[in-house]
Amino acid sequence: MISQELLAEVGAAVRLNPSVSSLRPLFPALHFSECSADDINARFNPVLECEGYELYLISGASGHCLELTTDFNAATGIIVAAKSDD
């Protein structure tokens, strides 16, 4: 589960340094992944936008692959998606 408060803390950390390698030690209970915002299916909306980045929730509930989710209760991690300069 990811609360709004935790999401706000992650957002503040992303503003300082968006690298997932810097986020993992700060939030060891969360899984982080990174990609380009262009790689995210347009049917998903970011849960938070930071300058140059969009944050999306992910879940590993299936036990196999991570999947995007809109459910804060099911979320186990966050994708940090870099916005393109277009």
N, C-alpha and C positions, 0 to 999 in steps of 0.2 A: 504494500500500500504506500502510496505517495500522497502526502497531505499538501494542501495549498501552502502551508508554512515551509515545508521542506522544498517544494518547488521554488518558492521565492528565494530560499537560501541558495539553491543550485543556480538560479538565474543571476544572483549577485556574484557568485563565483565565476560563472561564465563571462560576465562582464569584465572581470579582472584577468581571466585566462581561460579561453574556451577549449583548450586541449584536454581531451579525456584523460590523458596521463596525469594531468594536474588535478582533475576532479576526483579520480578514483580514491586517492588517499584521504581526501576530505569527506567523502561519502562512501565508506567501504561497504555498506549494506546495499548499495545500488549498483546495477549494471549500467555501464555507459557504452555507447557506440557513437560513431560519427560518420557523416556522409554529407553529400551536397543536398541542399533543399530540393534541387531538381530531381533527385532520386526518390522522393517521397510521393506516393500516390496522391493526386489532387483531391481525393475525397476525404483526406485527413487534414484537419486544421491543427496548427501548432497550439500547444497549451500555454506557451509563453514565447514572446518574441523579444530578443535582445538585439542590440545594434549589430547587424551582420549575421545573426543566427536565429534559428527557430528551434524550439524544443518540443519534442514529441514523446509521448509515453509509450513504453514497450512492456510486454509481458512475456515471461518464459514459462507460463503455466502449463503449456503443452508438454514440457519436458524435452522438446526437440529444438526447434528453431524459435528465435525471438519473433514476436509479431507486434505490429502497431496496435494500440488500444486507445479507447477514449475513456476507459474505466479507471479512475484513480485508485479504486480499491483493488483492482487486479494488477496494477502496474508494479513492475519490479525494477524498472530502469528508465533511462532517458536517452533518446537520440539527440545529439547536438548536430543540427543540420546547417551548414554554411550557406548563406544566401549568395546567389550569383550577382555579379555586378551589372547585369543587363538593366 
